[in-house]
């Protein structure tokens, strides 16, 4: 089985963006916010959005199931206040739940949280619990920078995050550490802000002792870990200088995905990071959608890179493709275990 741990609903029906535009406009004025009931998206709209896009590419590339969450750049936690984020998260989570219900063998829900700059992360707990208990979420996206590129939030090791971690540990769900849109023009959203955040989150974990308090907590750092695997010696050296344990001690709790869009990058990732700490992912249809003129294949067709790397044994490749995802997402493993054997 091939499980893609990193997919977003980037092809949602246009009604969603239109409603969000109205909400964002009202958040910056004295106007009334739109009613969530004004947003009408039918099951046929969802099928059209998925079946010719993500589902088609999954079939073409041989991916069996995708952990599917709301569009990361649309989370935009810096827009409005907590009430705005709360309404928006609820709508987006309901939509990805509906997709997973329409195609239960192909999609498992990942939830977004109603984070808001300067607001206690504990305010996200009701939506987290609703997403898991009512919608069947198997993972959650956690934004370490709700301010959208201003980096006003405390490090992920700060105790203000602990109520979320306690709930994650209770439910046995991992968090993908994923920022959203950058409102800082110095940082391109997908080319700089995302990768900066991946790197920053890992360094925060190097500096703290989070997993001493939460030994079962799991974080997935996307986009191949930002700069981390490619500067592993720097992080080892910094850990030594700071009197911290070797970064490899984090790799039971921190995993990197394979959203790296060329063969040399995957080769280095799989040479530096142990196979037990890697999850297959593509993030399609996402930030990089074009065909690589050097290869004739889509940049984000990451399975071909993972299949081609000489740094994984067959057993390790199977773990990257599936086994690690089931270990890190126990609620997904439990769901799949109940499926009929002939599926």
C-alpha positions as CSV (number, residue, x, y, z in Angstrom):
1,X,0.0,0.0,0.0
2,X,1.2,3.5,-0.8
3,X,0.1,6.2,1.7
4,X,0.7,9.9,0.9
5,X,0.8,11.7,4.2
6,X,0.7,15.2,2.8
7,X,-2.2,16.3,0.6
8,X,-4.3,19.5,0.7
9,X,-7.6,20.4,-0.9
10,X,-6.1,22.9,-3.3
11,X,-8.8,22.3,-5.9
12,X,-11.8,23.1,-3.8
13,X,-14.8,24.5,-5.6
14,X,-14.6,28.2,-6.3
15,X,-17.5,29.0,-4.0
16,X,-15.2,28.4,-1.0
17,X,-12.7,31.1,-2.0
18,X,-15.6,33.5,-2.8
19,X,-17.0,33.0,0.7
20,X,-13.6,33.4,2.3
21,X,-13.1,36.7,0.3
22,X,-16.4,38.0,1.8
23,X,-15.3,36.9,5.3
24,X,-11.9,38.5,5.0
25,X,-13.4,41.8,3.7
26,X,-15.8,41.9,6.6
27,X,-13.0,41.2,9.1
28,X,-11.3,44.4,8.0
29,X,-14.4,46.6,8.1
30,X,-17.6,47.2,10.0
31,X,-19.5,44.9,7.6
32,X,-21.3,41.8,8.6
33,X,-19.5,38.5,8.2
34,X,-21.1,36.1,5.8
35,X,-23.2,33.3,7.1
36,X,-21.6,29.8,6.8
37,X,-25.0,28.7,5.5
38,X,-24.6,31.0,2.5
39,X,-21.8,28.6,1.3
40,X,-23.4,25.9,-0.8
41,X,-21.2,23.1,-2.1
42,X,-22.8,20.0,-3.3
43,X,-21.4,16.4,-3.3
44,X,-21.3,16.7,-7.1
45,X,-19.2,19.8,-6.8
46,X,-16.8,17.9,-4.5
47,X,-16.6,14.9,-6.8
48,X,-15.8,17.2,-9.8
49,X,-13.1,19.0,-7.8
50,X,-11.4,15.7,-6.7
51,X,-12.0,13.1,-9.3
52,X,-10.3,14.9,-12.2
53,X,-7.5,16.2,-10.1
54,X,-6.1,14.5,-7.0
55,X,-7.9,11.2,-7.5
56,X,-6.8,11.0,-11.2
57,X,-3.2,11.7,-10.3
58,X,-3.2,9.2,-7.4
59,X,-4.4,6.5,-9.8
60,X,-1.8,7.5,-12.5
61,X,1.0,7.5,-9.9
62,X,0.0,4.5,-7.9
63,X,-1.0,6.1,-4.6
64,X,-3.6,4.3,-2.7
65,X,-4.6,6.7,0.1
66,X,-3.9,10.4,0.9
67,X,-4.0,12.1,4.3
68,X,-6.0,15.1,3.1
69,X,-6.3,18.4,4.9
70,X,-7.5,21.9,4.0
71,X,-5.4,24.0,1.7
72,X,-2.4,25.2,3.8
73,X,-2.1,28.7,2.2
74,X,-5.9,29.2,2.8
75,X,-5.6,28.7,6.5
76,X,-4.3,32.3,6.8
77,X,-4.6,32.5,10.6
78,X,-3.5,36.1,10.5
79,X,-6.8,37.2,8.9
80,X,-9.3,38.6,11.4
81,X,-9.6,37.3,15.0
82,X,-10.3,34.0,16.6
83,X,-14.0,34.1,15.7
84,X,-13.0,34.5,12.0
85,X,-10.5,31.6,12.3
86,X,-13.0,29.4,14.1
87,X,-15.7,29.8,11.5
88,X,-13.2,29.3,8.7
89,X,-11.6,26.2,10.2
90,X,-15.0,24.6,10.8
91,X,-16.0,25.1,7.2
92,X,-12.7,23.8,5.7
93,X,-12.7,20.8,8.0
94,X,-16.3,19.9,7.1
95,X,-15.3,20.0,3.4
96,X,-12.3,17.6,3.7
97,X,-14.4,15.4,5.9
98,X,-17.0,15.2,3.2
99,X,-14.3,14.3,0.6
100,X,-13.1,11.5,2.8
101,X,-16.7,10.3,3.3
102,X,-17.2,10.3,-0.5
103,X,-14.0,8.3,-1.1
104,X,-13.3,6.6,2.2
105,X,-10.8,4.1,0.7
106,X,-8.7,6.9,-0.9
107,X,-8.7,9.8,1.6
108,X,-8.3,10.2,5.4
109,X,-9.0,13.5,7.0
110,X,-6.3,15.9,8.4
111,X,-7.7,18.9,10.3
112,X,-6.8,22.5,10.5
113,X,-7.0,24.4,13.7
114,X,-8.6,27.8,14.4
115,X,-5.4,29.4,15.4
116,X,-5.1,33.2,15.8
117,X,-2.1,35.4,16.6
118,X,-1.7,36.2,20.3
119,X,-4.6,33.9,21.2
120,X,-4.1,31.0,23.7
121,X,-3.6,27.8,21.7
122,X,-6.0,26.1,24.1
123,X,-8.9,27.9,22.3
124,X,-8.3,25.4,19.5
125,X,-9.2,22.4,21.6
126,X,-13.0,22.3,20.8
127,X,-12.4,22.2,17.1
128,X,-9.6,19.6,17.5
129,X,-11.9,17.4,19.5
130,X,-14.8,17.9,17.1
131,X,-12.5,17.0,14.1
132,X,-11.3,13.8,15.8
133,X,-14.5,12.6,17.5
134,X,-17.1,13.7,15.0
135,X,-15.3,14.0,11.6
136,X,-12.7,11.2,12.0
137,X,-9.5,13.2,11.6
138,X,-6.3,11.1,11.8
139,X,-3.9,14.1,12.0
140,X,-3.9,17.8,12.5
141,X,-2.0,20.7,10.9
142,X,-0.2,22.9,13.5
143,X,1.0,26.3,12.5
144,X,4.0,27.5,14.4
145,X,3.5,31.0,13.1
146,X,-0.1,32.1,13.1
147,X,1.0,35.7,12.4
148,X,1.8,34.9,8.8
149,X,5.5,35.6,8.6
150,X,5.9,37.9,11.6
151,X,6.8,35.1,14.0
152,X,5.2,36.4,17.1
153,X,4.2,33.0,18.6
154,X,6.4,31.4,21.2
155,X,8.5,28.3,20.3
156,X,6.8,25.0,19.9
157,X,8.4,23.9,23.1
158,X,6.7,26.7,25.1
159,X,4.2,25.4,27.7
160,X,1.4,27.5,26.1
161,X,1.2,24.8,23.4
162,X,0.8,22.0,26.0
163,X,-3.0,21.8,26.0
164,X,-2.9,20.9,22.3
165,X,-0.1,18.3,22.9
166,X,-2.1,16.7,25.7
167,X,-5.1,16.3,23.4
168,X,-2.9,14.9,20.6
169,X,-1.4,12.4,23.0
170,X,-4.8,11.5,24.3
171,X,-6.1,10.8,20.8
172,X,-2.9,9.4,19.4
173,X,-2.7,11.8,16.4
174,X,0.3,13.5,15.0
175,X,0.7,17.1,13.9
176,X,2.1,18.2,10.6
177,X,4.0,21.4,11.4
178,X,2.7,23.6,8.5
179,X,2.6,27.3,8.2
180,X,0.2,29.2,6.0
181,X,0.4,32.2,3.7
182,X,3.2,34.7,4.3
183,X,2.0,38.3,4.6
184,X,5.6,39.4,4.7
185,X,6.8,40.4,1.2
186,X,10.3,39.4,2.0
187,X,9.3,35.7,2.3
188,X,7.6,34.0,-0.7
189,X,5.0,31.7,0.8
190,X,5.9,28.3,-0.7
191,X,9.5,29.0,-1.7
192,X,10.8,30.7,1.5
193,X,8.2,30.8,4.3
194,X,7.3,27.1,4.2
195,X,10.9,26.0,4.2
196,X,12.0,28.5,6.7
197,X,9.3,27.3,9.1
198,X,10.3,23.7,8.7
199,X,13.8,24.5,9.6
200,X,12.8,26.8,12.4
201,X,10.5,24.3,14.0
202,X,13.2,21.7,14.1
203,X,15.7,24.0,15.7
204,X,13.2,24.9,18.4
205,X,12.9,21.2,19.2
206,X,16.7,20.9,19.3
207,X,16.8,23.6,21.9
208,X,14.0,22.2,24.1
209,X,13.0,19.1,26.0
210,X,9.4,18.7,24.7
211,X,9.5,14.9,24.2
212,X,10.6,14.3,27.8
213,X,7.1,15.6,28.7
214,X,5.3,14.0,25.7
215,X,7.2,10.8,24.8
216,X,4.4,9.6,22.5
217,X,3.9,12.9,20.6
218,X,4.7,12.8,16.9
219,X,5.5,15.7,14.6
220,X,5.8,15.5,10.8
221,X,8.0,18.2,9.4
222,X,7.0,18.5,5.7
223,X,8.9,19.5,2.5
224,X,11.7,17.1,3.3
225,X,12.4,18.9,6.6
226,X,13.3,22.3,5.0
227,X,17.0,22.8,5.4
228,X,17.5,20.2,8.1
229,X,18.7,17.0,6.4
230,X,20.8,19.0,4.0
231,X,22.6,20.8,6.9
232,X,22.6,17.9,9.4
233,X,26.2,18.6,10.4
234,X,25.3,22.2,11.3
235,X,22.4,21.0,13.6
236,X,24.7,18.4,15.2
237,X,27.3,21.0,15.8
238,X,24.9,23.5,17.2
239,X,23.4,20.9,19.5
240,X,26.9,20.1,20.8
241,X,27.7,23.8,21.3
242,X,24.4,24.3,23.2
243,X,24.9,21.3,25.4
244,X,21.9,19.5,23.8
245,X,21.6,15.9,22.8
246,X,22.4,14.8,19.3
247,X,19.5,15.7,16.9
248,X,19.2,12.0,16.0
249,X,17.6,11.5,19.4
250,X,14.6,13.5,18.1
251,X,13.9,11.1,15.3
252,X,11.6,8.8,17.2
253,X,9.2,11.7,17.6
254,X,10.1,13.9,14.6
255,X,9.6,12.6,11.0
256,X,10.3,14.2,7.7
257,X,8.2,13.7,4.5
258,X,9.4,13.2,1.0
259,X,8.1,16.4,-0.6
260,X,11.4,17.0,-2.3
261,X,11.1,17.5,-6.0
262,X,14.3,16.1,-7.6
263,X,16.2,12.8,-7.4
264,X,19.4,14.2,-5.8
265,X,17.3,15.8,-3.0
266,X,15.6,12.5,-2.2
267,X,18.9,10.6,-2.4
268,X,20.5,13.0,0.2
269,X,17.4,12.8,2.4
270,X,17.4,9.0,2.4
271,X,21.1,8.9,3.1
272,X,21.1,11.3,6.1
273,X,17.7,10.5,7.8
274,X,17.0,6.9,8.9
275,X,14.2,5.2,7.0
276,X,12.2,4.8,10.1
277,X,11.8,8.6,10.3
278,X,10.6,9.2,6.7
279,X,7.1,9.3,5.4
280,X,6.1,9.2,1.8
281,X,4.4,12.4,0.6
282,X,3.9,14.4,-2.6
283,X,1.8,17.5,-1.6
284,X,0.2,17.3,-4.9
285,X,-1.7,19.2,-6.2
286,X,0.4,21.9,-4.5
287,X,3.1,24.5,-4.7
288,X,5.0,22.8,-7.6
289,X,2.6,21.7,-10.3
290,X,4.6,21.8,-13.6
291,X,6.5,19.2,-15.5
292,X,10.3,19.2,-15.1
293,X,11.7,19.8,-18.6
294,X,14.8,17.8,-17.8
295,X,12.9,14.6,-17.0
296,X,9.5,15.0,-18.7
297,X,7.8,14.1,-15.4
298,X,5.9,16.3,-12.9
299,X,8.2,17.7,-10.2
300,X,5.8,16.5,-7.5
301,X,5.7,12.9,-8.7
302,X,7.8,11.9,-5.7
303,X,7.1,8.2,-5.8
304,X,9.5,7.8,-8.7
305,X,12.3,9.4,-6.7
306,X,11.6,7.2,-3.7
307,X,11.4,4.1,-5.8
308,X,14.7,5.0,-7.6
309,X,16.9,5.9,-4.7
310,X,19.6,3.3,-4.0
311,X,19.7,4.3,-0.3
312,X,16.6,2.2,0.8
313,X,16.3,-1.5,1.0
314,X,13.0,-3.1,-0.1
315,X,12.0,-3.4,3.5
316,X,12.9,0.3,4.2
317,X,11.1,1.4,1.1
318,X,7.9,-0.4,2.2
319,X,8.2,1.4,5.6
320,X,8.5,4.8,3.9
321,X,5.6,4.1,1.6
322,X,3.2,2.7,4.2
323,X,4.5,1.2,7.5
324,X,5.8,4.4,9.0
325,X,2.5,6.2,8.2
326,X,0.5,3.5,9.9
327,X,2.7,3.7,13.0
328,X,2.6,7.5,13.2
329,X,-1.2,7.6,12.4
330,X,-2.7,4.9,14.7
331,X,-6.2,6.1,14.1
332,X,-5.6,5.6,10.3
333,X,-4.2,2.2,11.0
334,X,-7.2,1.3,13.1
335,X,-9.6,2.4,10.4
336,X,-7.8,0.4,7.7
337,X,-7.8,-2.6,9.9
338,X,-11.6,-2.7,9.8
339,X,-11.8,-2.7,6.0
340,X,-12.9,-5.9,4.3
341,X,-9.9,-8.0,3.3
342,X,-10.7,-7.9,-0.4
343,X,-10.3,-4.1,-0.6
